[in-house]
Amino acid sequence: MTKEGDLLGVLEDFITNTQTGHLDSMLIKPADTVEPRLYKTDAKGRILLPFRSMRAVRDVVVVEADAAS
């Protein structure tokens, strides 16, 4: 979910830098209402969001929308 309240999709996985152990990106299965072409995606069509865009975690993950495209 963006901080504006738009649902991006479901968090499926993380990409980790194996050398540093830091989380690099989140892999999001896009919601039906989201146009994946507006975002960087992986080979499976999942949205790649930089982990640094994460702002809050509760029942949803809130991200900076500007960092997602």
MDAnalysis code that builds the backbone (N, CA, C; Angstrom):
import MDAnalysis as mda
import numpy as np

u = mda.Universe.empty(207, n_residues=69, atom_resindex=np.repeat(np.arange(69), 3), trajectory=True)
u.add_TopologyAttr("name", ["N", "CA", "C"] * 69)
u.add_TopologyAttr("resid", np.arange(1, 70))
u.add_TopologyAttr("resname", ["MET", "THR", "LYS", "GLU", "GLY", "ASP", "LEU", "LEU", "GLY", "VAL", "LEU", "GLU", "ASP", "PHE", "ILE", "THR", "ASN", "THR", "GLN", "THR", "GLY", "HIS", "LEU", "ASP", "SER", "MET", "LEU", "ILE", "LYS", "PRO", "ALA", "ASP", "THR", "VAL", "GLU", "PRO", "ARG", "LEU", "TYR", "LYS", "THR", "ASP", "ALA", "LYS", "GLY", "ARG", "ILE", "LEU", "LEU", "PRO", "PHE", "ARG", "SER", "MET", "ARG", "ALA", "VAL", "ARG", "ASP", "VAL", "VAL", "VAL", "VAL", "GLU", "ALA", "ASP", "ALA", "ALA", "SER"])
u.atoms.positions = np.array([
    [0.848, -1.173, 0.000],
    [0.000, 0.000, 0.000],
    [0.892, 1.233, 0.000],
    [0.502, 2.218, -0.802],
    [1.241, 3.474, -0.794],
    [0.775, 4.310, 0.387],
    [1.548, 5.306, 0.744],
    [1.133, 6.150, 1.869],
    [-0.106, 6.967, 1.534],
    [-0.466, 7.013, 0.233],
    [-1.699, 7.677, -0.188],
    [-2.899, 6.751, -0.046],
    [-2.675, 5.479, 0.289],
    [-3.757, 4.532, 0.503],
    [-4.060, 3.630, -0.676],
    [-3.244, 3.675, -1.731],
    [-3.459, 2.818, -2.899],
    [-2.858, 1.435, -2.651],
    [-3.642, 0.390, -2.901],
    [-3.169, -0.975, -2.724],
    [-2.342, -1.380, -3.937],
    [-1.073, -1.745, -3.721],
    [-0.196, -2.183, -4.813],
    [-0.317, -3.675, -5.056],
    [-0.505, -4.453, -4.004],
    [-0.591, -5.898, -4.155],
    [-0.192, -6.604, -2.875],
    [0.237, -7.869, -3.033],
    [0.583, -8.722, -1.896],
    [2.091, -8.957, -1.872],
    [2.702, -8.736, -0.717],
    [4.133, -8.984, -0.549],
    [4.376, -10.491, -0.647],
    [5.213, -10.896, -1.617],
    [5.501, -12.320, -1.809],
    [6.868, -12.731, -1.291],
    [7.860, -11.838, -1.405],
    [9.219, -12.242, -1.044],
    [10.109, -11.015, -0.916],
    [11.315, -11.250, -0.429],
    [12.332, -10.218, -0.324],
    [13.550, -10.642, -1.138],
    [14.330, -9.681, -1.596],
    [15.630, -9.954, -2.210],
    [16.682, -9.455, -1.231],
    [17.591, -10.338, -0.872],
    [18.624, -10.030, 0.116],
    [19.990, -10.010, -0.542],
    [20.827, -9.052, -0.135],
    [22.219, -9.032, -0.559],
    [22.947, -10.065, 0.292],
    [23.401, -11.142, -0.323],
    [24.010, -12.234, 0.439],
    [25.361, -11.864, 1.038],
    [26.003, -10.844, 0.498],
    [27.303, -10.436, 1.041],
    [27.134, -9.583, 2.292],
    [26.126, -8.709, 2.301],
    [25.944, -7.813, 3.448],
    [24.853, -8.278, 4.406],
    [23.929, -9.120, 3.897],
    [22.799, -9.554, 4.710],
    [21.664, -8.546, 4.739],
    [21.818, -7.421, 4.038],
    [20.773, -6.392, 4.022],
    [19.672, -6.742, 3.034],
    [18.445, -6.353, 3.372],
    [17.327, -6.514, 2.445],
    [17.420, -5.427, 1.384],
    [17.398, -5.820, 0.112],
    [17.500, -4.872, -0.991],
    [16.132, -4.468, -1.531],
    [15.277, -5.460, -1.788],
    [14.012, -5.187, -2.459],
    [12.907, -6.077, -1.913],
    [11.673, -5.641, -2.173],
    [10.490, -6.435, -1.877],
    [9.875, -6.840, -3.207],
    [9.342, -8.051, -3.285],
    [8.658, -8.534, -4.480],
    [7.162, -8.556, -4.188],
    [6.399, -7.774, -4.961],
    [4.968, -7.595, -4.733],
    [4.185, -8.188, -5.893],
    [3.250, -9.105, -5.601],
    [2.321, -9.583, -6.622],
    [1.288, -8.482, -6.806],
    [1.243, -7.862, -8.003],
    [0.383, -6.690, -8.183],
    [-1.103, -7.002, -8.051],
    [-1.830, -6.058, -7.447],
    [-3.287, -6.148, -7.367],
    [-3.867, -5.993, -8.770],
    [-5.091, -6.467, -8.957],
    [-5.745, -6.373, -10.267],
    [-5.890, -4.940, -10.744],
    [-5.942, -4.007, -9.825],
    [-6.145, -2.595, -10.177],
    [-4.843, -1.864, -10.499],
    [-3.707, -2.548, -10.383],
    [-2.394, -1.925, -10.594],
    [-1.868, -2.279, -11.984],
    [-1.331, -1.298, -12.672],
    [-0.703, -1.515, -13.978],
    [0.789, -1.769, -13.753],
    [1.227, -3.041, -13.824],
    [2.631, -3.377, -13.532],
    [3.637, -2.663, -14.432],
    [3.230, -2.280, -15.647],
    [4.165, -1.607, -16.563],
    [4.656, -0.276, -16.008],
    [3.965, 0.258, -15.017],
    [4.378, 1.527, -14.415],
    [5.511, 1.350, -13.410],
    [5.851, 0.096, -13.117],
    [6.852, -0.210, -12.101],
    [7.925, -1.127, -12.681],
    [9.045, -1.166, -12.014],
    [10.088, -2.137, -12.342],
    [9.583, -3.500, -11.874],
    [9.678, -4.520, -12.740],
    [9.182, -5.854, -12.389],
    [10.252, -6.918, -12.625],
    [10.027, -8.090, -12.035],
    [10.925, -9.221, -12.276],
    [10.341, -10.071, -13.404],
    [10.970, -11.208, -13.701],
    [10.554, -12.071, -14.807],
    [9.157, -12.660, -14.599],
    [8.704, -12.730, -13.346],
    [7.374, -13.276, -13.046],
    [6.298, -12.189, -13.008],
    [6.679, -10.953, -13.317],
    [5.710, -9.866, -13.319],
    [5.455, -9.236, -11.953],
    [6.243, -9.633, -10.964],
    [6.105, -9.040, -9.624],
    [6.785, -7.680, -9.596],
    [6.192, -6.765, -8.871],
    [6.754, -5.423, -8.733],
    [7.954, -5.481, -7.805],
    [9.056, -4.869, -8.229],
    [10.270, -4.769, -7.402],
    [10.274, -3.409, -6.724],
    [10.159, -3.404, -5.410],
    [10.204, -2.151, -4.657],
    [11.465, -2.121, -3.811],
    [12.205, -1.018, -3.832],
    [13.375, -0.923, -2.969],
    [12.958, -1.036, -1.507],
    [13.711, -1.802, -0.736],
    [13.374, -1.977, 0.673],
    [13.376, -0.634, 1.399],
    [14.221, 0.301, 0.965],
    [14.298, 1.604, 1.624],
    [13.001, 2.403, 1.488],
    [12.117, 1.980, 0.562],
    [10.834, 2.679, 0.391],
    [9.815, 2.288, 1.460],
    [10.110, 1.235, 2.235],
    [9.186, 0.791, 3.279],
    [9.109, 1.836, 4.380],
    [7.893, 2.172, 4.786],
    [7.687, 3.194, 5.806],
    [7.037, 2.669, 7.080],
    [6.160, 1.690, 6.983],
    [5.468, 1.178, 8.169],
    [5.007, -0.244, 7.899],
    [4.948, -1.044, 8.962],
    [4.475, -2.414, 8.839],
    [3.454, -2.667, 9.943],
    [2.296, -3.093, 9.568],
    [1.231, -3.548, 10.468],
    [0.547, -4.698, 9.733],
    [-0.746, -4.577, 9.466],
    [-1.446, -5.554, 8.633],
    [-1.134, -5.309, 7.166],
    [-0.630, -4.103, 6.861],
    [-0.201, -3.746, 5.510],
    [1.185, -3.133, 5.604],
    [1.911, -3.149, 4.482],
    [3.208, -2.486, 4.393],
    [2.992, -1.188, 3.635],
    [3.413, -0.069, 4.193],
    [3.266, 1.235, 3.547],
    [4.599, 1.616, 2.923],
    [4.557, 2.018, 1.635],
    [5.779, 2.371, 0.913],
    [5.626, 3.747, 0.275],
    [6.769, 4.358, -0.018],
    [6.817, 5.612, -0.773],
    [6.519, 5.292, -2.231],
    [5.484, 5.849, -2.806],
    [5.111, 5.536, -4.181],
    [6.162, 6.030, -5.169],
    [6.815, 7.147, -4.905],
    [7.835, 7.686, -5.809],
    [9.004, 6.726, -5.976],
    [9.349, 6.004, -4.930],
    [10.467, 5.072, -4.998],
    [10.099, 3.789, -5.725],
    [8.799, 3.591, -5.958],
    [8.336, 2.346, -6.573],
    [8.429, 2.361, -8.093],
    [8.515, 3.528, -8.722],
    [8.545, 3.545, -10.183],
    [9.943, 3.763, -10.722],
])
